[in-house]
Structures are given as C-alpha cells and as structure tokens.
Amino acid sequence: MTVQILILVASLVFLGFSANYLVNASIRIARKWHVSEMFIGLTIVALGTSAPEIAVSAFAALEGKGDLSIGNVIGSNIFNLGFILGLVAIISPQIISKKMVYRDGLVLLSATLMALFFMWDLKIVLWEGIMLLAALVSYLSFLWIKKDVEINQEDAAATGTWKDYLIFIVSLLVLVKSSEFTVSSATYIAEYFKISAWAIGATIVAAGTSLPELATSIIATLKKKFGLSIGNVIGSDIFNTFGVIGISSVIAPIALEAKTFIFGFADSIFSVILLVATIILLLVFMRSGWKISRREGIIIFLIALFRMAFEVYVGKM
C-alpha cells in the first residue's frame, strides 16, 4: 500500500511539472499567431492545463473505469472553480469582463447541463461523446473568429522557437505515462480503503491533475493578468466538460456505478447537480460589481473544501 501511495504522489508530481512545461511551451508557440491574452487563457493555456485530465480520463476509459474517468473531470471542475478561483481572489480581487460572464460563463453552464443530461441514465455513449466534441469545436471556432483583443509588445516578442516544440513533445510524453501510473495507483488505493472510484477521482486525482491550473492562475494573478487567470480556469473547465468527457466516451462507452443515492439521485448525478449550483453562484458573484472580491473568494473556497469532504464521506458509504 505504501508503494502505491508513493507511486500516486510521484505520478501527480510528474503530471504537474510536465503540464507546466507543456503550458509554457504552448504559450510561446501560440504567440506566433498574435492572439489575445484572454484568447490564450481560454484556449491554449486551458487546453495545456487540461492535458492531465485528458490523459488520466482517457486511460481510465480504456480500462473501463468510467467512475474514475468522469469523477476526475467533475472533481477537477469543482477544484478549479472553488479552490483555485477562490484562492486567487483571496490573493487579489479578480476583475471580470462582461464577455467572461455572458459568453464563456454561460458556455460553461450550458456544457455542464449538457453533460448532466447525458449522464442521467448513468452512461455516456459514442454519439453523446461526439456531440460534446462538436460543441467544443464550435466554441473554439467562435473564439478564433472573435479574437479581437490585442496583445502587448512584451508578450508579442515572446514567440516560440524550435526548443519549445521539443519541450512540448517531451512534456506530452511524460504527462501521458505519468497519467497511466496515476490511474492504476488511484484505483488500487480506492479498492484498498473501500472508497468509490468516483470519490478518488473527484478528490485526490482531481486535485493532482489541477496543479497546472493552480500554478498558472496564481502566477497570472500576481502579474495582474486577470484575463489569463480567470480565462485559464473557465476555459479549462469548458475543455474538461466538452473535451475530456467527449474524448473519453468516444474512446470507450462510459458506464457509471451508483454506489449510493442522495435525495433520490445517484451519487455521481448529485455531484454534477451541485456543480451546476456552484457555477450559478459563481456567475452571480462575477456579475456583482464585475469582480470576484476577497470575501466571495473565501466563500467559494470554503464551499469547495466542504464539497471535497462530502465526496470522501459519500465515497465511504
């Protein structure tokens, strides 16, 4: 058991470091396309920081572990919106643009509701995965067409070189391999402690795969790049919902197991319902004064903390 815990910790560390290098290389390469800070946060950085979730969930789907695959996505979204967004708001109040609320925030809410609808029968099949991926492509296409914010000269000068392409490839290979170890060790630990795979995916694995988002958003906040900080979190959650669940269910149909029922809902369904409520609360905070204050950051941070404890408790029922 000790060996499996060490493997999980080491795998998560490799996940975080490899994804961090992947993100930095992606940003420099993306500068060649002369796109905006917000666009990069919502797309390139979001995709890069979602790479651990993509890798972990894809391997879990291949091994027929649907609860771990989807639990990782939902848990990562909760971690991003609660712990990360709450923490960066505590560090510095986050300035919010109208586009972030009325466009990207509503897309995230719609994506989560769409996933909830597909999960209602405790499975996600091929055609549903294809629809999720089609929605992601449509969203990215729209962002590409509307990339109307200029970047500053300092950022424009930081374009990619051949080294960044090499770093990108090596980081991706390390990320994929460490994800394979993460899935196997997390599954073993869940079975040993008799905790559901969903709970493990929604807590330990979700927190580990969200390390790149955490590092990116904190650094962006310290540099007062709120478009990148918030865009990274919102964009990553959109990628997770549309892209990760979509890719996983296209690789192999996902079947969810209801270990327990809460207010008549399967535990996994109830988790997504709570996620929807969290997103609505967050949108209200974002719309109020067009910022997320420190007080609001503390509230969503505490909600996420309670939410994670709740997942573990339910997982042991």
WOFEN-V38415 format. One record per residue. N is the residue number from 0. SS is DSSP state (helix for helix, strand for strand, loop for the rest). Layout:
BEGIN
[[N SS] [N SS]]
END
This chain:
BEGIN
[[0 loop] [1 helix] [2 helix] [3 helix] [4 helix] [5 helix] [6 helix] [7 helix] [8 helix] [9 helix] [10 helix] [11 helix] [12 helix] [13 helix] [14 helix] [15 helix] [16 helix] [17 helix] [18 helix] [19 helix] [20 helix] [21 helix] [22 helix] [23 helix] [24 helix] [25 helix] [26 helix] [27 helix] [28 helix] [29 helix] [30 helix] [31 helix] [32 helix] [33 loop] [34 loop] [35 loop] [36 helix] [37 helix] [38 helix] [39 helix] [40 helix] [41 helix] [42 loop] [43 helix] [44 helix] [45 helix] [46 helix] [47 helix] [48 helix] [49 loop] [50 helix] [51 helix] [52 helix] [53 helix] [54 helix] [55 helix] [56 helix] [57 helix] [58 helix] [59 helix] [60 helix] [61 helix] [62 loop] [63 loop] [64 loop] [65 helix] [66 helix] [67 helix] [68 helix] [69 helix] [70 helix] [71 helix] [72 helix] [73 helix] [74 helix] [75 helix] [76 helix] [77 helix] [78 helix] [79 helix] [80 helix] [81 helix] [82 helix] [83 helix] [84 helix] [85 helix] [86 helix] [87 helix] [88 helix] [89 helix] [90 helix] [91 loop] [92 loop] [93 strand] [94 strand] [95 loop] [96 loop] [97 helix] [98 helix] [99 helix] [100 helix] [101 helix] [102 helix] [103 helix] [104 helix] [105 helix] [106 helix] [107 helix] [108 helix] [109 helix] [110 helix] [111 helix] [112 helix] [113 helix] [114 helix] [115 helix] [116 helix] [117 helix] [118 helix] [119 loop] [120 loop] [121 loop] [122 strand] [123 strand] [124 loop] [125 helix] [126 helix] [127 helix] [128 helix] [129 helix] [130 helix] [131 helix] [132 helix] [133 helix] [134 helix] [135 helix] [136 helix] [137 helix] [138 helix] [139 helix] [140 helix] [141 helix] [142 helix] [143 helix] [144 helix] [145 loop] [146 loop] [147 loop] [148 loop] [149 loop] [150 loop] [151 loop] [152 helix] [153 helix] [154 helix] [155 helix] [156 helix] [157 loop] [158 loop] [159 loop] [160 loop] [161 helix] [162 helix] [163 helix] [164 helix] [165 helix] [166 helix] [167 helix] [168 helix] [169 helix] [170 helix] [171 helix] [172 helix] [173 helix] [174 helix] [175 helix] [176 helix] [177 helix] [178 helix] [179 helix] [180 helix] [181 helix] [182 helix] [183 helix] [184 helix] [185 helix] [186 helix] [187 helix] [188 helix] [189 helix] [190 helix] [191 helix] [192 loop] [193 loop] [194 loop] [195 loop] [196 helix] [197 helix] [198 helix] [199 helix] [200 helix] [201 helix] [202 helix] [203 helix] [204 helix] [205 helix] [206 helix] [207 helix] [208 helix] [209 loop] [210 helix] [211 helix] [212 helix] [213 helix] [214 helix] [215 helix] [216 helix] [217 helix] [218 helix] [219 helix] [220 helix] [221 helix] [222 loop] [223 loop] [224 loop] [225 helix] [226 helix] [227 helix] [228 helix] [229 helix] [230 helix] [231 helix] [232 helix] [233 helix] [234 helix] [235 helix] [236 helix] [237 helix] [238 helix] [239 helix] [240 helix] [241 helix] [242 helix] [243 helix] [244 helix] [245 helix] [246 helix] [247 helix] [248 helix] [249 helix] [250 helix] [251 loop] [252 loop] [253 strand] [254 strand] [255 loop] [256 loop] [257 loop] [258 loop] [259 loop] [260 strand] [261 strand] [262 loop] [263 loop] [264 strand] [265 strand] [266 helix] [267 helix] [268 helix] [269 helix] [270 helix] [271 helix] [272 helix] [273 helix] [274 helix] [275 helix] [276 helix] [277 helix] [278 helix] [279 helix] [280 helix] [281 helix] [282 helix] [283 helix] [284 helix] [285 helix] [286 helix] [287 loop] [288 loop] [289 loop] [290 strand] [291 strand] [292 loop] [293 helix] [294 helix] [295 helix] [296 helix] [297 helix] [298 helix] [299 helix] [300 helix] [301 helix] [302 helix] [303 helix] [304 helix] [305 helix] [306 helix] [307 helix] [308 helix] [309 helix] [310 helix] [311 helix] [312 helix] [313 helix] [314 helix] [315 loop] [316 loop]]
END
